[in-house]
């Protein structure tokens, strides 16, 4: 669900900052981190705080896109009552994630890094809760595994940056 576009080649300085940031981001897929941060046209000219904002914006875009995807899934009528109930839960969870990520962007602009940490962590928890909801019944697989993974990864990138900023 995550759409990453390569809009321009980053400068060596920006590339170095991005690579350093992604190397220090434990529990993050390095390739995904590089690809995500380099996908934003502002990344070649930004600093660490700018990369933090970019990562939150990418997580917000992912959460918003996922929320819309869940709505479409619910309208499709392809799911039984168990999965439909889980999807409805995920819709609510992603709504909360969108709210938390929106607030975390404001906190990032205000350099309130503790608030950023709390809100991004909450959004990541929402994606985990969505994923786990499907596992409550043996043999069920979440149709949102990829989306949940991306939100978790993008949130982890943001948290790694916030740790460095504090």
KAJO-V186561 format. One record per residue. N is the residue number from 1. RES is the residue in one small letter. PSI is psi in degrees with one decimal (NA if undefined). OMEGA is omega as a letter, one per 30 degrees, with the letter a starting at -180 (NA if undefined). NEAR is the number of other C-alpha atoms within 12 Angstrom. Layout:
BEGIN
{{N/RES/PSI/OMEGA/NEAR} {N/RES/PSI/OMEGA/NEAR}}
END
This chain:
BEGIN
{{1/x/-26.0/a/24} {2/x/125.8/l/28} {3/x/115.5/l/19} {4/x/123.9/a/23} {5/x/139.7/l/16} {6/x/101.9/a/18} {7/x/-30.8/l/16} {8/x/159.3/a/18} {9/x/129.0/a/21} {10/x/153.4/l/25} {11/x/164.4/l/18} {12/x/-39.2/l/15} {13/x/-48.2/l/17} {14/x/-40.4/l/27} {15/x/-41.0/l/29} {16/x/-44.2/l/22} {17/x/-43.0/l/29} {18/x/-46.2/l/42} {19/x/-43.8/l/29} {20/x/-43.6/l/24} {21/x/-45.5/a/38} {22/x/-33.3/l/36} {23/x/-34.6/a/22} {24/x/-6.8/a/24} {25/x/90.0/l/29} {26/x/155.8/a/20} {27/x/20.3/l/20} {28/x/136.7/l/28} {29/x/115.4/a/23} {30/x/-46.1/a/23} {31/x/-43.3/l/18} {32/x/-42.7/a/30} {33/x/-50.2/l/42} {34/x/-49.7/a/35} {35/x/-44.6/a/32} {36/x/-52.4/a/42} {37/x/-36.3/l/49} {38/x/-14.2/a/36} {39/x/-19.1/a/28} {40/x/130.0/a/32} {41/x/-16.2/l/23} {42/x/-16.0/a/29} {43/x/-32.9/a/35} {44/x/-20.8/a/28} {45/x/14.1/a/25} {46/x/170.4/l/24} {47/x/-171.7/a/23} {48/x/-42.5/l/35} {49/x/-37.4/l/34} {50/x/-40.5/l/30} {51/x/-35.8/l/44} {52/x/-45.9/l/49} {53/x/-41.6/l/40} {54/x/-44.5/a/37} {55/x/-38.2/l/48} {56/x/-41.0/l/49} {57/x/-38.5/l/34} {58/x/-41.4/l/41} {59/x/-40.6/l/49} {60/x/-43.2/l/38} {61/x/-41.5/l/30} {62/x/-47.1/a/38} {63/x/-41.4/a/47} {64/x/-43.2/l/31} {65/x/-40.3/l/27} {66/x/-42.1/l/37} {67/x/-45.7/l/35} {68/x/-39.9/l/23} {69/x/-41.7/l/24} {70/x/-42.3/l/35} {71/x/-44.0/l/22} {72/x/-39.5/l/18} {73/x/-42.5/a/24} {74/x/-37.3/l/25} {75/x/-22.7/a/14} {76/x/-27.2/a/13} {77/x/12.5/a/14} {78/x/-3.4/a/14} {79/x/144.0/l/20} {80/x/176.7/a/14} {81/x/-34.9/l/13} {82/x/-52.8/a/21} {83/x/-36.2/l/29} {84/x/-42.5/l/25} {85/x/-40.0/l/20} {86/x/-41.4/l/31} {87/x/-38.6/l/39} {88/x/-39.6/l/26} {89/x/-44.4/a/27} {90/x/-36.0/l/41} {91/x/-45.0/l/32} {92/x/-42.5/l/26} {93/x/-42.3/l/32} {94/x/-30.2/l/41} {95/x/-42.6/l/29} {96/x/-40.2/l/29} {97/x/-42.4/l/41} {98/x/-45.0/l/36} {99/x/-46.1/a/26} {100/x/-39.8/l/33} {101/x/-36.0/l/43} {102/x/-44.6/l/29} {103/x/-33.4/l/28} {104/x/-31.3/l/38} {105/x/-42.6/l/35} {106/x/-42.9/l/22} {107/x/-36.6/l/25} {108/x/-43.2/l/35} {109/x/-34.1/l/21} {110/x/6.2/a/15} {111/x/31.2/l/20} {112/x/75.6/a/21} {113/x/-28.3/l/30} {114/x/-42.5/l/19} {115/x/-39.7/l/25} {116/x/-47.4/a/38} {117/x/-48.0/a/34} {118/x/-45.8/a/25} {119/x/-39.6/l/35} {120/x/-40.9/l/48} {121/x/-40.3/l/33} {122/x/-41.7/l/31} {123/x/-40.0/l/44} {124/x/-40.2/l/39} {125/x/-38.0/l/27} {126/x/-42.2/a/35} {127/x/-36.8/l/43} {128/x/-42.9/l/31} {129/x/-40.8/l/30} {130/x/-49.0/a/42} {131/x/-46.7/a/33} {132/x/-27.3/a/26} {133/x/-36.0/a/29} {134/x/-24.5/a/28} {135/x/-2.5/a/20} {136/x/-20.3/l/17} {137/x/125.8/a/13} {138/x/136.3/l/11} {139/x/-6.0/a/9} {140/x/143.6/l/19} {141/x/134.4/l/20} {142/x/132.9/l/30} {143/x/2.7/a/28} {144/x/18.6/a/36} {145/x/-46.6/a/24} {146/x/-45.3/a/21} {147/x/-42.6/l/35} {148/x/-39.8/l/37} {149/x/-47.8/a/33} {150/x/-42.0/l/36} {151/x/-41.3/l/48} {152/x/-43.9/l/40} {153/x/-45.7/a/42} {154/x/-37.2/l/47} {155/x/-40.4/l/50} {156/x/-37.3/l/39} {157/x/-48.0/a/48} {158/x/-43.6/a/50} {159/x/-39.2/l/44} {160/x/-38.2/l/35} {161/x/-42.6/a/39} {162/x/-39.6/l/38} {163/x/-41.7/l/22} {164/x/-30.8/a/21} {165/x/-29.1/a/23} {166/x/NA/NA/18}}
END
